[in-house]
Amino acid sequence: MGKMNVTGDVMLGLFAEMVLDEAIRRYKEKKLYSEIDSALAAKDKSAFLVLTAELNKLRLERKCG
């Protein structure tokens, strides 16, 4: 019975980590969208390019990871 608890705890820990990772990714994505909007409003091309590259990297990491 102790072995089942350890396995369950490991699975619960993995699930919690996955949920946390997804929440962090969504927060970063939302923040990048906001910063991209600000860069567009300010007509700041260099900031726009940097931020969209970061967003693309974040999306690529999600697909590959």
Contact map, one row per residue, 1 for C-alpha under 8 A:
11111000000000000000000000000000000000000000000000000000000000000
11111100000000000000000000000000000000000000000000000000000000000
11111110000000000000000000000000000000000000000000000000000000000
11111111000000000000000000000000000000000000000000000000000000000
11111111100000000000000000000000000000000000000000000000000000000
01111111110000000000000000000000000000000000000000000000000000000
00111111111000000000000000000000000000000000000000000000000000000
00011111111100000000000000000000000000000000000000000000000000000
00001111111110000000000000000000000000000000000000000000000000000
00000111111111000000000000000000000000000000000000000000000000000
00000011111111100000000000000000000000000000000000000000000000000
00000001111111110000000000000000000000000000000000000000000000000
00000000111111111000000000000000000000000000000000000000000000000
00000000011111111100000000000000000000000000000000000000000000000
00000000001111111110000000000000000000000000000000000000000000000
00000000000111111111000000000000000000000000000000000000000000000
00000000000011111111100000000000000000000000000000000000000000000
00000000000001111111110000000000000000000000000000000000000000000
00000000000000111111111000000000000000000000000000000000000000000
00000000000000011111111100000000000000000000000000000000000000000
00000000000000001111111110000000000000000000000000000000000000000
00000000000000000111111111000000000000000000000000000000000000000
00000000000000000011111111100000000000000000000000000000000000000
00000000000000000001111111110000000000000000000000000000000000000
00000000000000000000111111111000000000000000000000000000010000000
00000000000000000000011111111100000000000000000000000000000000000
00000000000000000000001111111110000000000000000000000000000000000
00000000000000000000000111111111000000000000000000000000000000000
00000000000000000000000011111111100000000000000000000010010000000
00000000000000000000000001111111110000000000000000000000000000000
00000000000000000000000000111111111000000000000000000000000000000
00000000000000000000000000011111111100000000000000110110000000000
00000000000000000000000000001111111110000000000000000000000000000
00000000000000000000000000000111111111000000000000000000000000000
00000000000000000000000000000011111111100000000000100000000000000
00000000000000000000000000000001111111110000001100110000000000000
00000000000000000000000000000000111111111000000000000000000000000
00000000000000000000000000000000011111111100000000000000000000000
00000000000000000000000000000000001111111111101100000000000000000
00000000000000000000000000000000000111111111100100000000000000000
00000000000000000000000000000000000011111111000000000000000000000
00000000000000000000000000000000000001111111000000000000000000000
00000000000000000000000000000000000000111111100000000000000000000
00000000000000000000000000000000000000111111111100000000000000000
00000000000000000000000000000000000000110011111110000000000000000
00000000000000000000000000000000000000000001111111000000000000000
00000000000000000000000000000000000100100001111111100000000000000
00000000000000000000000000000000000100110001111111110000000000000
00000000000000000000000000000000000000000000111111111000000000000
00000000000000000000000000000000000000000000011111111100000000000
00000000000000000000000000000001001100000000001111111110000000000
00000000000000000000000000000001000100000000000111111111000000000
00000000000000000000000000000000000000000000000011111111100000000
00000000000000000000000000000001000000000000000001111111110000000
00000000000000000000000000001001000000000000000000111111111000000
00000000000000000000000000000000000000000000000000011111111100000
00000000000000000000000000000000000000000000000000001111111110000
00000000000000000000000010001000000000000000000000000111111111000
00000000000000000000000000000000000000000000000000000011111111100
00000000000000000000000000000000000000000000000000000001111111110
00000000000000000000000000000000000000000000000000000000111111111
00000000000000000000000000000000000000000000000000000000011111111
00000000000000000000000000000000000000000000000000000000001111111
00000000000000000000000000000000000000000000000000000000000111111
00000000000000000000000000000000000000000000000000000000000011111
